[in-house]
Amino acid sequence: MRAIDVATYFLSKDDKRELFNKNLIHRNGRDFYEGNARLNKYLHIAQNLYIAKTGSVLFPDEMYAYDNGAVVASVQENYAVLYGRHTVPALPADISTFLDKVFAFLKNASLDELIDLSHEDTEWEEKHIYYAKKDQRMDPMRHVEEYKEQYSDALRVMEDIPT
């Protein structure tokens, strides 16, 4: 499974594109689509939650520590194409259930709150200070034990979310 599959799944949960939109905004000295940033924060947080839950990655795509949080380059660069898709990718049932719970858990968070959550990741903190993409590459598997502790409350809350 790739990050684009997860992104497409999240997009399918927002048919009307209320969360994942094309509103142009300005944060931390950058202009970008609000929906693109939100989608990348969902990917980042979902990845970390999945690592905390299972000890393995949800998707193998690399994330980069940009000013407004972690970004999956393939999703960020293809947002306009992904935005136009209204399909639901076929994912394993356990992954779909997990992503449904992540979506429900995050859907009421503002973009600023999502950015703040992304900025709480130690891996992002260590890498966002660089300005060469190769140096901004994140390796979340370095923090498995930390994520287990950091996201334990969120995972408990997610368990109670109906699917």
C-alpha positions as CSV (number, residue, x, y, z in Angstrom):
1,M,0.0,0.0,0.0
2,R,1.3,3.4,-0.9
3,A,0.6,6.8,0.7
4,I,-1.5,7.8,-2.4
5,D,-3.8,4.9,-1.6
6,V,-4.2,6.1,1.9
7,A,-4.7,9.7,0.7
8,T,-7.3,8.6,-1.8
9,Y,-9.1,6.7,1.0
10,F,-9.2,9.8,3.2
11,L,-10.4,11.9,0.2
12,S,-13.2,9.4,-0.4
13,K,-14.4,10.2,3.2
14,D,-15.0,13.8,2.2
15,D,-17.2,13.7,-1.0
16,K,-18.1,17.4,-0.8
17,R,-14.4,18.4,-0.3
18,E,-15.2,20.4,2.8
19,L,-12.1,19.3,4.7
20,F,-9.8,18.6,1.7
21,N,-10.4,21.7,-0.4
22,K,-8.6,24.1,-2.6
23,N,-8.7,27.1,-0.3
24,L,-5.4,29.0,-0.7
25,I,-3.9,30.0,2.7
26,H,-0.7,31.4,4.1
27,R,1.1,29.8,7.2
28,N,4.7,30.0,8.4
29,G,5.7,32.0,5.4
30,R,4.2,29.7,2.8
31,D,1.2,29.8,0.5
32,F,-0.6,26.4,-0.1
33,Y,-3.9,24.6,-0.5
34,E,-5.5,24.1,2.9
35,G,-6.8,20.7,1.8
36,N,-3.4,19.6,0.7
37,A,-1.8,20.5,4.0
38,R,-4.7,18.8,5.9
39,L,-4.3,15.6,3.8
40,N,-0.6,15.5,4.5
41,K,-1.2,16.0,8.3
42,Y,-3.7,13.1,8.2
43,L,-1.1,10.9,6.5
44,H,1.6,11.9,9.0
45,I,-0.6,11.4,12.1
46,A,-2.0,8.1,10.7
47,Q,1.5,6.9,10.0
48,N,2.6,7.6,13.6
49,L,-0.6,6.1,15.1
50,Y,-0.1,3.0,13.0
51,I,3.5,2.7,14.1
52,A,2.5,3.1,17.7
53,K,-0.2,0.5,17.3
54,T,1.6,-2.1,15.2
55,G,5.3,-1.4,15.3
56,S,5.4,-1.1,11.5
57,V,4.7,1.5,8.9
58,L,1.3,2.0,7.3
59,F,2.9,3.0,4.0
60,P,6.6,3.0,2.9
61,D,6.6,6.4,1.2
62,E,9.1,8.9,2.6
63,M,7.9,11.9,4.5
64,Y,9.8,15.2,4.7
65,A,9.9,17.7,7.5
66,Y,8.6,21.0,6.0
67,D,7.8,24.2,7.8
68,N,4.1,23.3,8.2
69,G,4.7,19.7,9.3
70,A,5.4,16.4,7.6
71,V,4.7,16.0,3.9
72,V,4.6,13.0,1.6
73,A,6.0,14.5,-1.6
74,S,4.1,12.2,-4.0
75,V,0.8,13.3,-2.4
76,Q,1.7,17.0,-2.1
77,E,2.8,17.2,-5.7
78,N,-0.3,15.3,-7.1
79,Y,-2.9,16.9,-4.9
80,A,-4.8,18.5,-7.8
81,V,-5.1,15.1,-9.5
82,L,-6.0,13.3,-6.3
83,Y,-8.6,16.0,-5.5
84,G,-10.5,15.2,-8.6
85,R,-10.7,11.5,-7.8
86,H,-13.9,10.2,-6.2
87,T,-13.1,6.5,-5.9
88,V,-12.6,4.4,-2.9
89,P,-9.5,2.3,-3.1
90,A,-9.7,-1.4,-2.1
91,L,-7.8,-1.7,1.1
92,P,-7.7,-4.6,3.6
93,A,-10.6,-4.4,6.1
94,D,-8.4,-3.9,9.1
95,I,-6.7,-0.9,7.4
96,S,-10.0,0.6,6.3
97,T,-11.3,0.3,9.8
98,F,-8.1,1.9,11.2
99,L,-8.3,4.8,8.6
100,D,-12.0,5.3,9.4
101,K,-11.2,5.8,13.0
102,V,-8.3,8.2,12.2
103,F,-10.6,10.2,10.0
104,A,-13.2,10.4,12.7
105,F,-10.6,11.3,15.3
106,L,-9.2,14.1,13.2
107,K,-12.1,15.5,11.3
108,N,-13.0,18.3,13.7
109,A,-9.4,19.5,14.2
110,S,-8.5,22.8,12.6
111,L,-5.6,22.9,10.3
112,D,-3.6,24.8,12.9
113,E,-4.2,22.1,15.4
114,L,-3.1,19.4,12.9
115,I,0.0,21.4,12.2
116,D,0.7,21.6,15.9
117,L,0.3,17.9,16.2
118,S,2.7,17.3,13.3
119,H,5.2,19.6,15.0
120,E,5.1,17.5,18.2
121,D,6.8,14.7,16.4
122,T,10.4,14.4,17.6
123,E,11.4,13.2,14.1
124,W,9.9,16.4,12.5
125,E,11.6,18.5,15.2
126,E,15.0,17.0,14.4
127,K,14.6,17.3,10.6
128,H,12.7,20.5,9.9
129,I,15.8,22.7,10.6
130,Y,17.4,21.6,7.3
131,Y,16.8,23.2,3.9
132,A,17.9,20.4,1.6
133,K,15.2,17.9,0.9
134,K,17.6,14.9,1.4
135,D,18.3,16.2,5.0
136,Q,14.6,16.7,5.7
137,R,13.8,13.0,5.1
138,M,12.1,11.6,8.1
139,D,12.6,8.1,9.6
140,P,9.7,7.6,12.0
141,M,10.7,4.0,12.8
142,R,13.5,5.5,14.9
143,H,10.8,6.5,17.4
144,V,8.6,3.4,17.7
145,E,8.8,3.3,21.5
146,E,8.3,7.0,21.9
147,Y,5.2,6.9,19.6
148,K,3.7,4.0,21.6
149,E,3.8,6.3,24.7
150,Q,3.0,9.5,22.9
151,Y,-0.1,8.2,21.1
152,S,-1.4,5.7,23.7
153,D,-4.2,8.0,24.7
154,A,-5.2,8.7,21.1
155,L,-5.3,5.0,20.3
156,R,-7.5,4.3,23.4
157,V,-9.9,7.0,22.2
158,M,-9.9,5.6,18.7
159,E,-10.8,2.1,19.9
160,D,-14.1,3.6,21.2
161,I,-15.0,5.2,17.8
162,P,-17.7,3.2,16.1
163,T,-17.0,2.2,12.5
